[in-house]
Amino acid sequence: MKTKNLPIHIGIIPDGNRRWAKRNGMDYFTAYKNGFDNLKRILDNIIDYGIYNASVYVLSYENCIKRSKEELNFLFELSKEGFSYIRQNKKLNENDIAVKVIGDTSITPEFVQNEIQKTEEETKNRKNGFLNLAYCYSGEWEINLLKKGETNLPSLNMKPIDLVIRTGGVRRISGFFPLLVSYAELYFTNMLWPDFNENELKKALKWFSLQQRNFGK
C-alpha cells in the first residue's frame, strides 16, 4: 500500500463480537474465537505495513468483573492460547517487538497471570517496537495509580497513539489509554470486529494519511 504518513503507534478497540454472534445466529464463544483469529491477522497486516507499535483493548476492567462466570472462563482460556501464540509469533520475533500486558491482572486466574509473566519475560529485550495488550484495563484504574504516586506506569514511557480504530459503530474510546490519546485521530467504523479485514484496515490508514495534524499549533 503506497500510503504516506502512516501512524507510528496504532490503537485498536475491537468491538462487536457479541453483536456479530447474534447477527449470524452463533454463540458468543464462536464469535470470540473468530474475533481472536481476526486479531492475529490484523496484527500481522499492521506489521507488514511497517507499523511496529500497537495497542489493543483486549478486555476492559468492567469485562473482567461483570461478564458471566461461564463467559469469563472461556475468555481466560482463550487468553491462554493467545499469549502462547504471541510468544511464538514469527513476525513479532523477526521484527523485534516486545509485548506488554497492561491492566489489573491480579483479578485474573493464576494460570493467566503465569502466561502473562512468561510472555513479557520472553519478549522484554526486544527493542524495535511494542505490542501493548490492555487486559482487565481501564483508564480510571491507570489514572488512580498515577494519583497515588505510581511512577512506573507503562503509559508514561510509551509513544503517543496516533490513530485509534474502533469497530462496532460505537463512537467513544471507553477509557482506552487516556494518557496516550490526547492528539490521536479517531476512526470509527460500523463494521463488527470479526468482519474487519485488511481492506478495512487500508481504508483506515488511508483516512489517517489525509488528516492534517497540527497538534494545537
Buried (B, 14 or more C-beta within 10 A) or exposed (E): EEEEEBBBBBBBBBBBBBBBBEEEEBEBBBBBBBBBEBBEEBBBBBBEBEBBBBBBBBBBBEBBEEBEEEBBEBBBBBBBEBBEBBBEBEBBBEBEBBBBBBBBBEEBBEEBBEBBEEBBEBBEEBEEBBBBBBBBBBBEBBBEBEEEEEEEBBBEEBEBBBBBBBBBEEEEBEBBBBBBBEEBBBBBBEBBBBBBEBEBBBBBBEBBBEEEEEEEE
